[in-house]
Amino acid sequence: MNIKILGTVAAVALLAACSNQAATSTGPVSSGPVPGSQEDLVANVGDRVFFDLNKNALRSDARITLERQAAWLQKWSANNVQVAGNCDERGTQAYNIALGQRRANAARDFLVAKGVAATRITTISYGKDRPTALGSNEQAWAQNRNAITSVR
């Protein structure tokens, strides 16, 4: 009787060892973003650039971020992106839609100049309709004057 119990325990232990071996032989589980994903773009490159009040000219910090985006897009050549231009809450709806479009176009044009195919980039303007920061102060307004790149 003891031999049967001992044999059963040994078989269970052997099966458990095999299942642990299979679990560890696939390699470590990555806890970071999936390479080439939106999360990868945000975490490792940066998905947004910022603009000065009533301007659509790219600032030097925006150019640095867009350089990294262009390199990332060249690495992940199957990815298409959308660049969304945004504004702060001040100004009319029509003015902000037009300014947001100019901001999105400025970012797109920079990426194209760096070798990203124009056919991979769409643009849209949300004007003041999609703020990223809530508040009616300069800190919130500065965060809302942006162009955000999203993987499509």
N, C-alpha and C positions, 0 to 999 in steps of 0.2 A: 504494500500500500504506500509506504514512504517513497518507494522508487517511482511510483506513478505521480505522486505530488511533486517530487523533485524534478522529474522529467517535464511536467507541465510548467513549473516555475522557470526551468531552463529555457523552454521554448518561448515563453512570454518574454524573458529577458533578451533572448536572441532577436525576436521580432522588434522589441523596443530599440535595441541597438541599431538594427537595420533602418528603422524609420528615422532615428536621429542622424545616422550617416547620410541618408538621402536628403534630409533637411539642410544639413550643413554643406553638402557637396555642390549645391547650386550657387554658392557664393554668398557674400554678405548682402543684406537687404539695404538698398539705398534709401536714405531718409531725405535726400534733397529733391529739388524739382526735376521733372523729366526733361532731359536735354531736348532743346528745340521747342519747348512748350512756352505758353504765355508766362507761366511761373518762372521759367528759366530766364526769359527776357527781363522780367521785373527784377529778379534776384541778382542776376549776374551782369546785366547791361544797363538797365534803367529804361522805363517805358515812357517817360514824359520829359518834356523840356518846357521851360518857363519864359515868359515874355514880359517886357516892361509895359507900363500903362499906355494903352492906345497904340501899341506898336506891334508889328509883325516881323521886324528884323530879328534875326537870330543872334542871341547873346553868345559870348565866348563859352560859357558853361553849357549852353544848348548845343553848340557845335561839337564839344567833346562827347556829350551823350550821343549825338547823332552819328559821330564817327564810330562809336562802339556798336550802335545799332546797325550801321552799314556792314561792319565786319561780321556781326552775328547773322545778318540776313544772307551774306555771301556764304557763310558756313552752312546755314540751313536753307538751301536754295529751293526747297519744295514749299517753304512757308510763304504765304501771302499775308500782307498786313493792311490794316486800316489806320489812318492817322486822323484823329478827331481834334478839331480846333475848338477851344473853349475860351470864354471871357468871364470877367467878374460881373457882378449884378448891376453895375452902373451902365448907363446908356440905354438907348432904345433897343427893342427886339431886332429891328432891321439892321441897325448899325452893328450890333454884336454878332449877328449871323454872318454878315459880310466880313467883319474882322476875324472871326473864328475860321472862316474859309481861307482867308489870306494866311493865317498862322499855320493851318494844316498844309496848305500849298507850299509854304516856306520850308517846312520840315520835309515834305515829299521831294521837293526840288533838290534839297541838300542830299538826301539819300540817293536820288537818281544821279546826281553829279559824282557821287562816290562809287557808282557802278551797279547799283541795284536797278533792275529792270523796272521801268515805269508801269508795266503791265502787272506787276506784283503788288502795287500800292494803290489803294483807293483812299479818297479823302471825304470827310464830312464835317460840317460845322454844327455844333450844338448851341452856339452863342452862349447865352447865360443860363440855359435850361438844365445843365448837368454840373452843378458845382461839386468840387471834390472836398471843399472845406466850407463849413457853415459859419456864418458870421458876417457882420457888416463893418469890417475893420480892415486896415491895410494888410495885416497878416493873412486873413482869409482871402482877400482879393488877390494878393500875390500868388497864392496857391492855385487860384481858379483861372489865372491867365496862363493857359498851357496848351500844348498839343500832346496827345496821348497816343502812343502806338500800340495796337492790339493785333495779336495773331489771329488770322481768319482761316 
